[in-house]
Amino acid sequence: MTKTISILGSTGSIGRQTLDVADLLGLRVAAMAADRNVDRMEDQCRKYRPQLAVMMNEQAAQELKVRLADINTKVASGLNGLMEAASLQEADTVVTAVSGMVGLRPTLAAIGEKKRIALANKETLVCAGELVMGEARRCGAEIIPVDSEHSAIFQCLIGCKDRAEIKRLILTCSGGPFFGFDRERLACVTKADALRHPNWKMGQKITVDCATLMNKGLEVIEAMRLYDLPLSKVTAIIHRQSVVHSLVEFCDGAVMAQLGVPDMRLPIQLAMTYPERKGSPAAALDLIGCGSLDFKPIDEENFPCFRLAKKSAEMGGTACAAMNAANEAAVALFLQEKIGFYDISDAVQAAMEAPVILNPNLEQILEADHAARELVQKMF
């Protein structure tokens, strides 16, 4: 069981809930990292007194350093600071809850130090899954998923030692705020509309990804990498209630599902305590009160981001990195209200037309990421 943690993304939704879990389990917080929320980071540092606090934004780091001058917490900045937090000797588990491609290098650094990785940054495996999982095997690092869907699959596969027994993984998807919308309605949706997720409270980027269904496409790729399965063995379905978090169908026809209330503290805590389970502050699932559980197919025609993500998985190589980078750049513009809903998928499709490098190294992955971001900026 985990005793000391570093949290990359401590001021975000997953980071704050991880601190709730740390309080419950009595875990020590050795390092915390965030982007630019100085007020929240100061509060966290004064409560948890970490050895290291990191702000990605240099100006925010300087301000935090002044504010924390009276306590014994080192303040660092930028990618180097993030790497230091990820590889800190005192931490046995690193929670990677930063959003986007920025999580890749710190995750590799933590793997190199043989940490347990509580992975809540799906882009790391989307862009460089083979590289990351190969390094984890080589170094003997343990990766435990924190996403509710991948935690569900992880739990369903406990005791399954032969991956050949798996017929398919079935990820569930709430459908986001625009379930049932046709193309005409979707073309007019706004940032405010996209941020009204029906079931989960999350950061803005992932909430928009849920609205476009790109998030589910990214999760399909992440599942392929985590469990070393081809795309043909990973699928997704709409489940509006977010009670069944995912399912595994086995070769003999048996299907196992993991159910629970939509509370991210459950998968976060399991990533800390595995292979043990501990009591949780999350509410118990009321099977009588939760009502009917419905399942429907994903509308790939009106939500092309899901289809494009799967296509990038088929293409392989740097296609996934280009797809992810274009999506990140386009979602950032959408959140600034500079582009529309379908401009996101148009940007992703354009980036995926770039030449693909198969079996890329880290530098080639980063180059594909950079090129896709530049393309999106030029498009709009």
Buried (B, 14 or more C-beta within 10 A) or exposed (E): EBBBBBBBBBBBBBBBBBBBBBEBBEBBBBBBBBBBBBEBBBEBBEEBBBBBBBBBBEEBBBBBBEBBEEEEBBBBBEEEBBBBBBBBEBBBBBBBBBBBBBBBBBBBBBBBBEBBBBBBBBBBBBBBBBBBBEBBEEBEBBBBBBBBBBBBBBBBBEEBEEEEEBBBBBBBBBBBBBBEBEEEEBEEBEBEBBBEBBBBEBBBBBBBBBBBBBBBBBBBBBBBBBBEBEBEBBBBBBBBBBBBBBBBBBEEEEEBBBBBBBBBBBBBBBBBBBEEEEEBEBEEBEEEEEEEBEBEEBBBEBBBBBBBBBBBBEBBBBBBBBBBBBBBBBBBBBBEEEBBBBBBBBBBBBBBEBEBBEEBEBEBBBBBBBBBBEBBEEBE
